[in-house]
Amino acid sequence: MKDDKAATVTEAPVIPAPASLTRHSSPFILHPSGIPGRPTVAYVDLNRLEKNYAALRTFLDKSVRVLGVVKADAYGHGSLPIAHRLERLGIDALGVGTVSGGVELRASGIQCPILVLGGFWRGEEESIVRHGLTPTIYRLEQLYRLSEVAGGLSARLKYHLKMDTGMTRLGVDYTQIVEFARTAQSIPHLHWEGLYSHLSSADENDPSFTRRQIERFLWAVQELASAGFEVPVKHLANSAGLINYPEAWYDMVRPGLSLLGLLPKYCRAPLDVSPILTLRTQIMSLRRVATQTPLSYGRRFVTSREGTIATLPIGYADGLSRLMSNKGAVIVRDQLAPIVGSVTMDMTLIDVTDIPHVQINDDALIIGQSARHSITAETIADQIQTIPYEVFCAVSKRVPRHYLG
């Protein structure tokens, strides 16, 4: 059959599937866990998360604190299970994107410091104070509002100041940081605990702009010290930054993707991590087709030979991008089965003509590895010209997450 482009894959050591994931003999399509229902499921291995965290701790100096970034529902992996496991392992702090994300963690019993990386909106001040969240500050107006609420609740609130060193998104310009700090320090009921910035290009091969950002951050820290300000916690490095630029470790680092088992494309130092998420489904239909048979919406794929087409119960509503139409592959019986035709909302077609003994209910790996093949979020990202973060975040809420370990 005609195939535009096969998945880019790499050989990987076999990781045996848990016994609960084996194919069932029931005439019904079952969850791999044995519960009747749609079998499109994401498995998150918390034991691998532990190993990734241990590898990260070994890589860093003992004095460097770790803030685990669990924003966007831990990049689609599930923020509550990830956060609770990391807290149990002794992580120093967690980072969320929104106040509501921090409140959700507190409501679930998380006790460690929680930094709200995305700032906050008017009306969220009381939630921040009552739940002991650490807000990101980038405007003086935010401090005045927080001070008023904290004073009314007889509280003293810690905050981190965001500084722009080149991302040009949020933050006080690094050249104005001393002036900002002088005003901020005079506002009551608040404690300036941290200063941070964000690297825009630490995952790129060219280090020049990242080094410029690091220099700007260091300059600002030195200017603050000369003006008499001591900031207890300084942090700059994300996953790519902490791996590629140890000079950017400062007091704390902010890994997200590396905890989940993926490394930056350009990696200058070894870090032994492995992906913790597997996305799998099962074949729901098999159909023999003749040559010149059009497939799926728009007839964007037409068969060039007789063959066998399998239907999978996964589509773009589950997070398999429509951009994967006629691109890439999934793993069936340790072989690659190309995606053919348009990815639809709920279903996707694959060509299994060259895979012997395929049956209904056979497993199909969308993200994961078998004895001979591996398809990662980065594999998919490369095929549709995006980044692994978007691939993970796209896995929708209707895909159940099952946690192993």
C-alpha positions, 0 to 999 in steps of 0.5 A: 500500500502507498504510504507517505512516511513511516514513523521515525523509530529507534530500537529500545530494550524490551519493557514487558507489559504488565500482566493486566495489559495482555490481550483478552479472549472475551468477545467484548472489547475490554480495557486492558485492566479488564473493565468493559469499555473503550480500550484507549488508555494512558498508563503512567508508571510512577516507579519510572518517575521515582527513577527519573527523580533519583537520576536527577538528584544524582546529577545535581549538586546536593545543595541545589533544590528541585521544584517539580513542574506539574502545570497543565495537569503535569503535562497531561500525566495527571498532576495529583498522582505525580505531585503526591509521588514527588512529595513523598520522594522529598521534592522541595517544591512544586510549580503550577500554572494557575492558582486553581491548579495550586488550590487543587493540589492543596485540597488533595493534601499536598503540603510542600511549597507551591509556586504559581508560575503563571501569576494570578488574576484580580479576585484570586488573592484570598485563595492564594493567601488562604491556601499558602500558595507562592505567587509569581509577581511581575507588577507592583499592583499585584503586591499592593492587592496581596498586601491588603488581603494578607493584612486582613487575614493576619498573614505574611505571604511569600512571593517570587519575583519574575524577571525578564532576561530575554523571553519577553513574556512575563517579568520585570526587565532585568535592568529595572530590578533594583528599582522594583525591589526597593518599592516592593520591599516596603510593602507590608505583610509580604516576604520576598523569597525568590527571584527567577527568570526563564530560559527561552532557548536552552534546548537549542544547539546554539548556546549564545542566547542562553549564555546571554540570559545567564549573564543578565541574570547574574548581573541582576543578582549582583546589582541587587547584592550591591544595593543591599538585597539578599534573595534566599532562592534564585532559580533559572534553569528548566529541564534543558537548562539544568542539563546543558548549563550547570552554571544556571543551577543557582539555588533551585532548578525547575524540571518538568519534562525530564521528570517525565522521562524526555530529554531536550533534543540537544543534550550536552550531558547524560541523564538516565531517564525514561518515559513514564507514559504509555498510550495504547488502544486495541484493534476494534475492526479488521477489513480486507480491502481491494486495490484502489479503495479510498480510505476515511474522510476526503479519500486522502489515501487510496490503496495501491494493493489488496490488503488489511486495514484495522480500525483503532478507537482513537482519534483527534478528540483523544489527542492523536493529532489530525496532522498524523493523517497519512503519517507515522505509525503505531506498534502492533505485534512488535511491528510498525503499522502505518497510519493511513487516511485521515485521523478522525474524531474518534477513530484512526485507520492503520495498514496491517497487511504485512503483520501476520496473525493480526486479530481484533483486540490486539494491542496497538501502541501509540506512544510506547515501546516494544521489543524492537520499536519505540515511539515517543512523544518526541517521535510524534512531535517531529512528524507534525512539527511541534514539541513533545509538550503539546503531544502530551497535553493533547491527550484528552480527559476522555482517555483514562489514566491508569497508574502503575506502581 
